[in-house]
């Protein structure tokens, strides 16, 4: 009890000291970090990449007339403007949260209003600068992280950070710059991050790894590229709209790479279990698995599989059934598959895997269920399973 109180008191003292130091730096005219929301992009050296893209109208299969949720926003034809890239001559990275700043310490990505992030960044300014040196002066560095830590999540890594590589390549294709990737990862995510980058043609020699173990770090770099987030869209464009051509390119490039290294074959019908997850599980999963197996389904727990094996499994898939979760990200590596996504209403009806299925020319089915507990677990009755199998396997 006493040790915990002392630890908390020490933490508060450090936080107060860091805030005081940052305020003093401001008073005496030195640079200090700025609090508040990040700029969507900078006007200086900011460019649109390519032309607008037309997304055709899409329709899901909804035989039980379930509510559409945010899927409804992605049904009509949409003209999607290109994203913007910004080249920063100088940039800074502060703290283990990977907070990105301009050279005059304006936040570039997630904001610093959270106290622990702000304190860590303020403390990092007290450290000597560490410089990232590229092998060539005209190398461009692309940061594949931000302080929200979304890059550590499988879905966001594949669908929000890998697309930045495609946008960067498109921008640089007529120039003589070499693209190098900057990652800020932990031990759990490091291997899949490097594996996915390799499938896109980026070996370790073209990847710079920053160490997130120390809470304080003060890194400066030059020629850093920022790619605008897809979540910046507004007006008539859904905020989470994906650019179909970008995701098609990612899916095709990764499939081609993995096809040459695949070690085994998988069934054409896949069921993705969330039995090892803490939320959105099917409560009666043991009852329905025999029915699925009888109809030729292979049961996969993707947490136990390497990235290349997940790609290989979905590349061969004709039917995929799964509760909503990051595992459905792998639909990006399928083609013409029928996908049944199972939503728990307590978690919401989200459009990401509807978009990926349609981009990959598949048929998208979905069903919504009442949440049975605070973890949004639900019951998928045997009768309903049989009815959906009749639809999907016909």
URHUBEL-V913905 format. One record per residue. PSI is psi in whole degrees, -180 to 180 (none if undefined). OMEGA is omega in whole degrees, -180 to 180 (* if undefined). Layout:
BEGIN
((PSI,OMEGA) (PSI,OMEGA))
END
This chain:
BEGIN
((-48,-179) (-41,179) (-42,179) (-41,179) (-42,179) (-39,180) (-43,179) (-43,180) (-41,179) (-40,179) (-44,179) (-39,-179) (-42,179) (-43,180) (-43,180) (-41,179) (-45,-178) (-42,177) (-41,-179) (-43,179) (-44,-179) (-39,178) (-40,178) (-42,178) (-37,180) (-45,-177) (-40,-177) (13,170) (7,178) (165,179) (142,173) (160,-178) (149,-179) (136,176) (155,177) (-178,-174) (150,178) (156,173) (140,177) (-41,172) (167,179) (146,179) (-30,-178) (130,179) (41,180) (133,-173) (144,169) (145,-178) (112,176) (-159,-176) (171,176) (156,-177) (139,179) (122,172) (122,-179) (166,178) (144,-178) (154,175) (130,173) (162,170) (123,-174) (67,-172) (-23,-178) (15,175) (48,176) (155,178) (144,-172) (-24,-177) (-140,-178) (-10,175) (-33,-177) (-29,-178) (-19,-173) (13,-178) (-44,-175) (165,173) (139,-177) (139,170) (116,-174) (119,177) (155,178) (160,174) (167,-180) (149,172) (149,178) (134,175) (120,179) (123,179) (-37,178) (144,177) (167,-179) (149,172) (123,-178) (136,171) (168,-179) (-10,178) (-5,177) (37,-180) (124,-178) (136,180) (158,168) (175,179) (-25,177) (19,170) (37,168) (133,-178) (139,-177) (-29,-176) (-124,180) (152,-174) (172,-177) (28,-179) (-21,175) (129,-170) (-42,-176) (-34,177) (-45,-180) (-45,-179) (-43,-180) (-39,179) (-42,179) (-44,179) (-33,-178) (-26,180) (-18,-180) (-14,-177) (154,174) (150,179) (136,170) (129,-177) (136,173) (119,-178) (127,173) (160,-179) (-28,180) (147,-176) (-25,-178) (12,173) (142,175) (131,180) (129,178) (118,-179) (122,180) (57,179) (166,164) (173,-169) (-10,176) (-13,180) (18,179) (-26,-178) (-14,178) (-9,178) (134,-174) (-47,-180) (-51,-177) (-36,178) (-48,-177) (-42,-169) (-14,-180) (-23,-177) (-42,175) (-38,177) (-27,178) (-33,178) (-42,-180) (-45,179) (-41,180) (-44,179) (-41,179) (-40,-180) (-37,-174) (-2,-171) (-27,179) (11,-179) (169,-175) (26,178) (147,173) (135,179) (126,174) (144,-173) (138,-179) (118,-180) (150,-176) (87,-166) (177,175) (178,-175) (-35,-179) (-41,-175) (-12,-173) (-49,-177) (-52,178) (-33,177) (-49,-179) (-35,178) (-45,-179) (-39,179) (-36,178) (-38,180) (-22,177) (5,175) (14,-179) (101,177) (172,-177) (-27,-180) (-20,178) (13,-179) (129,177) (123,-179) (127,173) (147,-177) (116,-178) (9,-174) (-35,-179) (132,-177) (-29,-180) (132,173) (147,-176) (94,-171) (136,174) (146,-180) (160,180) (161,179) (51,179) (134,178) (135,171) (134,174) (129,-179) (143,179) (146,176) (-17,-179) (3,-179) (-13,-174) (150,179) (-170,-180) (-125,-178) (-3,-176) (126,177) (142,-173) (-23,-178) (27,-178) (134,176) (148,174) (110,-174) (-42,-176) (-34,180) (-45,-177) (-32,173) (-44,-179) (-43,179) (-50,-179) (-44,-178) (-44,-178) (-42,-179) (-40,178) (-45,-179) (-43,-180) (-47,-175) (-32,-178) (-33,-179) (-11,-177) (8,-177) (139,-174) (-14,-179) (168,178) (157,-180) (162,178) (157,179) (-22,180) (124,-176) (138,169) (126,-179) (114,-178) (143,170) (28,-179) (-29,180) (-7,-179) (169,-180) (-9,-177) (165,173) (41,177) (154,174) (116,-173) (-40,-177) (34,-175) (-39,-179) (-29,-180) (-33,-174) (-18,-178) (-43,178) (-36,178) (-44,-180) (-44,180) (-39,178) (-29,-180) (18,172) (19,179) (140,171) (133,-178) (122,-178) (139,168) (101,-169) (-22,178) (-24,-177) (1,-173) (145,174) (160,-176) (-47,-178) (-36,179) (-36,177) (-42,178) (-45,-179) (-41,-179) (-47,-177) (-25,178) (-30,-178) (-3,-171) (140,172) (-32,177) (133,178) (127,175) (131,-179) (146,167) (155,177) (130,180) (171,-174) (-25,-180) (-29,180) (-7,173) (-32,-176) (-8,172) (-25,177) (-23,-177) (7,178) (177,175) (125,178) (29,-179) (152,170) (126,-175) (127,174) (111,180) (133,-176) (117,-176) (141,167) (123,-172) (-28,178) (-23,-180) (-20,179) (164,-179) (112,-170) (150,-168) (2,-171) (-47,-174) (-20,167) (-47,179) (-48,-178) (-40,179) (-45,-179) (-38,177) (-36,-178) (21,172) (34,-180) (-178,173) (127,-174) (123,174) (151,175) (157,177) (144,-180) (146,-178) (149,173) (138,176) (134,-178) (-13,-179) (-178,-177) (-16,177) (4,-180) (30,171) (157,-176) (171,-178) (128,178) (98,-172) (152,180) (-36,-180) (-42,180) (-36,176) (-48,-179) (-41,180) (-41,179) (-36,178) (-36,177) (-41,179) (-46,-172) (-31,-175) (3,-178) (none,*))
END
